[in-house]
Amino acid sequence: MAGVTSERALSWERIRKTADKLTTPLLPDDYLTLLNPLWSSRELRGRVEQVIPETDDAATLVIRPGWGWHYDHRPGQFVGIGVQIDGRFHWRSYSVSSPPKKSGRTLSITVRAMPEGFLSSHLVNGLEPGTIVRLATPSGDFVLPDPPPAKSLFLVGGSGITPVMAMLRTLDRRGTMSDVVVHYASTTPERMIFRDELVTLHEKHPSLTVHQWFSDEQGIFELAQLDAVVPDWRKRETWACGPAPMLDAIDGHWKAADLEDRLHLERFSLQLGGDGGEGGTVSFQNSLKEIEVDGATTVLEAGEQAGVGMPYGCRVGICHTCTVTKISGTVRDLRSGDDYDQPNEQVQTCVTVPVGACVLDI
């Protein structure tokens, strides 16, 4: 099978080289994308094959990546996805909910439409199968090790199940489901994503225990109750993903037990603190544009206001898609309050604000 795949790759490479000779001075991609929009070496692309409803406000997008994609992500990582709406690409990062399959042809992300989420609502309610999207390669450290630990605990809230589902599906596919406990909190049974599949996995693997908690009926789960629900939680490697208040509480609980090294957190959003900047003139060297902004405006927002095509993903400092080189000047990180004042250093534009004039390489 590997030989056949290699021969096909060589054949397509010959086609590309031939097209290059025939289409000069235009790039072969300009013509090949007319034949198939997934044939591009300039950027990673994908086609939405299916949009599968999971709940009233959540859906799984099955995406077939195009040229250059490698199916080697680790269970729990996220990918960037860019969707064109009204002539502009909007980027966000979402956890991959499907397990890695080197022989596969698709990957899946599962998205919950948030009231304030422009793109998430579009992905769940407005995206049609056949849509071509842009993709960013998988990243993230919230991953399942191989081999998995003998005892694992997953603490999940709401859509935080998505990276954990990739891990559980991987354990199931590999036949390596060890002693695993999943504690999944949702407001109601109807809003619990993958509820039926979790029950099926539990029935298939006696070593997998699934606790369902419904806060509308039972109230918020208090970590003081963890001893009764999972008596041996201190002996388990733990992964937690969900709303920020839940993760803050878990982080504090594990620190109090002196078990931080056994806890892995995945935050979909960050609370930005720190002091604002002083504001100033932000110059974009390659775009030949500049704008004067106040100290509450991020560098990313400044670029967008100036009409610069700024890269971004999560917009909360997690995915690093927005990182660019600051040539000169100072910016302040809103999370920590730290200043970055060295020339030619990498900065995350979505969580930094200008402290006086600064110049960016974009």
PyMOL commands that set and color helices and strands:
alter all, ss='L'
color gray80, all
select helices_A, chain A and resi 2-23+28-35+118-125+158-174+189-191+195-204+215-218+223-229+233-235+244-256+260-262+299-305+349-351
alter helices_A, ss='H'
color red, helices_A
select strands_A, chain A and resi 45-55+58-65+78-85+88-95+107-112+132-139+151-157+179-186+208-214+237-242+263-267+280-284+289-293+323-333+339-340+345-348+352-360
alter strands_A, ss='S'
color yellow, strands_A
deselect
rebuild
show_as cartoon
